[in-house]
Amino acid sequence: MENSNTVEEGKTIAIISYVTLIGLIIAIVMNNDKKNSFASYHIRQSIGIIVLYILLGIFFYILSFIVYIPFLSTILYIGVFVLWILGILAAVQGETKPVPLVGEKFQEWFKSIG
């Protein structure tokens, strides 16, 4: 559980981390000056969501040469969008709640970042 001072100090950086790849880079740079555990948590969540989006893109690009499965990519991209929305909402509400299904893994995989 984060203390309220840490959350308030890192909330802006946490929210910025979810606003496109440029926002993520800005958040990482902003968090380098004075490390904030709340901001670092959300930076790792955001990195995970962006990596997931890129990997899905590569996967469906390769898959399109083998077989065509209508709407599967759309459904999964909507799922990634939902994860992004849930991440932003957690940052705005000041919670360190992982995104469903993969959030804990993102924290584990990217623990050295942020």
Buried (B, 14 or more C-beta within 10 A) or exposed (E): EBEEEBBEBBBBBBBBBBEEEEBBEBBBEBBEEEEBBBBBBBBBBBBBBBBBBEEBEEEBEEEEEEEEEEEEBEEBBEBBEEBBEBBBEBBEEBBBBBBEEBBEEBBEBBEEEB
